[in-house]
Amino acid sequence: MDAVARIERALNAAIERAEGPGAPPRLAAAMRHAVFPRGARIRPRLCLAVAAACGDDHPAVSDAAAAAIELLHCASLVHDDLPCFDDAATRRGRKSVHVAFGEELAVLAGDALIVAAFETLTVGAAHAPRRLPALVRTIAHAVGMPAGIAAGQAWESEPSVDLAAYQRAKTGALFAAATVAGAAAAGADSKPWRMLGERLGEAYQVADDIGDVVSGEAELGKPIGRDSALGRPNAALRYGVPGAMRHFEALAAAAADSIPACPGAADLRALTLNEARRLLPKELPSRAA
């Protein structure tokens, strides 16, 4: 079974648990709306790629880690789209959760997805329970305070922010969790894998910043120009598109160079560079010209 199929199976199992007997049907539907149909699944694919490079001796554990990370990412998108933050009407080319189900259910759906992520992790880690504490710590740190997704979102409410610190928290933290959790799920030393996730996460955010400036809504599947409209930190607005591109390329190269020695290092390095380039908007060449 390929990585995407493994991820979708694990995510569907998590949502089916939430849809069990006695569940409020509209909340269950809002959770499924937030997770399916799938987006790029970049973070869980990265998690499984690192697990594979480290041997992946317990696939059920790495599947659970990958699914937990994606559930947390989906939760963050639900909350990020709310009127109190980005007020985005669309996500992945269709109505965002608060538009489709109302603000109250969107808040609850995001909260429930966070809980589902940790439930998924504990169910999967039953196959190797000694690995669970490290996985919980890694993933919890990536979504909480002082330097996880919640912190990254909170920096938008501060009067000033260092752009790199903001990007590391809002985006890089969950990418770092993906690489660290992939290694930990496979029973490998996870510390050497953090740099890969951090650099890829920063590269992803820079690419997203560029897309917010030069792409169309049809390509991104969400409203564009929101950073400028809301006064949010944005690498392309701060450095210009050419400067942001140079920063992106440097981050992608640093990510590939940071991959530790392992049996799958060469394949993972090629995958890292290829996936990094796919992050850039397709419309970039003509718009930049």
Summary of the structure (lengths in Angstrom):
residues: 289
radius of gyration: 18.1
end to end distance: 41.9
largest distance: 56.2
contacts: 1048
relative contact order: 0.12
helix: 73%
strand: 1%
